[in-house]
Amino acid sequence: MALGGASGIDGTLSMGMGLSIIMGRMILITGDLALLHDTNGWLFSKDKNISLIVIMIDNGGGGIFNQLNIDRIEEGDFEEIFLMPQQVCHLTLAKAYGLKYKQVACLDDLEQAIEWSFSLSTNVLIRVCTNSLEDHRLRVSLNDDLKKALSENLSSFD
Ligand SMILES: Cc1ncc(C[n+]2csc(CCOP(=O)(O)OP(=O)(O)O)c2C)c(N)n1
């Protein structure tokens, strides 16, 4: 089962841990900032048998804001106010909590990392690095292609 926080970024890890206690192994897909907001959720690991696989998409902060075209705001620093990139190393943090962790080097490695995490039956952190600007451009281009394909198909019904 996959779990994703739809709105607030606080407490996503704790919610995943809680659900995993009741329902067994599951995957939490989270951003690097959201995870940082709630790493103490891993304190639940102590003396409990929890298998929450955390797949963290690390794009160096709140990459979602790159999609809103608000980089042209008149005042304030977009990076400081919205992206908020942090210096904390999530893998070192995971180690401090006694977790197993893995860095995924490329998308092809992701499947292997997930298989590895399934073989462990414990809490795991998998870190996947992406570039939020490139991700945004890819989404826009996929969106444009989809619109084009749909309008071509619809016009063939005219
Ligand atoms: C409690 C709370 N504070 C602030 C926000 C505003 N907010 C929405 S998304 C986001 C950044 C999330 O960053 P990250 O977890 O790295 O995910 P990404 O943007 O890369 O998808 C913030 C601060 C929120 N939704 N909830």
The ligand as an SDF file (V2000), in Angstrom:
LIG
                    3D

 26 27  0  0  0  0  0  0  0  0999 V2000
    2.3020   22.1320    7.8610 C   0  0  0  0  0  0  0  0  0  0  0  0
    2.5800   22.7220    6.5100 C   0  0  0  0  0  0  0  0  0  0  0  0
    3.4690   23.7370    6.3870 N   0  0  0  0  0  0  0  0  0  0  0  0
    3.7290   24.2700    5.1810 C   0  0  0  0  0  0  0  0  0  0  0  0
    3.0680   23.8020    4.0750 C   0  0  0  0  0  0  0  0  0  0  0  0
    3.3200   24.4380    2.7220 C   0  0  0  0  0  0  0  0  0  0  0  0
    4.0300   23.5140    1.8420 N   0  0  0  0  0  0  0  0  0  0  0  0
    3.3720   22.7970    0.8980 C   0  0  0  0  0  0  0  0  0  0  0  0
    4.3970   21.8400   -0.0140 S   0  0  0  0  0  0  0  0  0  0  0  0
    5.7480   22.4120    0.8410 C   0  0  0  0  0  0  0  0  0  0  0  0
    7.1320   21.9660    0.4810 C   0  0  0  0  0  0  0  0  0  0  0  0
    7.2660   20.4880    0.4740 C   0  0  0  0  0  0  0  0  0  0  0  0
    8.5940   20.2010    0.1160 O   0  0  0  0  0  0  0  0  0  0  0  0
    9.0690   18.7310   -0.1310 P   0  0  0  0  0  0  0  0  0  0  0  0
    8.6210   17.8650    0.9760 O   0  0  0  0  0  0  0  0  0  0  0  0
   10.5390   18.7560   -0.3820 O   0  0  0  0  0  0  0  0  0  0  0  0
    8.2600   18.2420   -1.4160 O   0  0  0  0  0  0  0  0  0  0  0  0
    8.3740   18.7620   -2.9510 P   0  0  0  0  0  0  0  0  0  0  0  0
    8.0580   20.2160   -2.9490 O   0  0  0  0  0  0  0  0  0  0  0  0
    9.7360   18.4920   -3.4370 O   0  0  0  0  0  0  0  0  0  0  0  0
    7.3320   17.9490   -3.6580 O   0  0  0  0  0  0  0  0  0  0  0  0
    5.3840   23.3290    1.8430 C   0  0  0  0  0  0  0  0  0  0  0  0
    6.3290   24.0140    2.7660 C   0  0  0  0  0  0  0  0  0  0  0  0
    2.1400   22.7280    4.2490 C   0  0  0  0  0  0  0  0  0  0  0  0
    1.4830   22.1820    3.2110 N   0  0  0  0  0  0  0  0  0  0  0  0
    1.9150   22.1990    5.4730 N   0  0  0  0  0  0  0  0  0  0  0  0
  1  2  1  0
  2  3  1  0
  2 26  2  0
  3  4  2  0
  4  5  1  0
  5  6  1  0
  5 24  2  0
  6  7  1  0
  7  8  2  0
  7 22  1  0
  8  9  1  0
  9 10  1  0
 10 11  1  0
 10 22  2  0
 11 12  1  0
 12 13  1  0
 13 14  1  0
 14 15  2  0
 14 16  1  0
 14 17  1  0
 17 18  1  0
 18 19  2  0
 18 20  1  0
 18 21  1  0
 22 23  1  0
 24 25  1  0
 24 26  1  0
M  CHG  1   7   1
M  END
$$$$
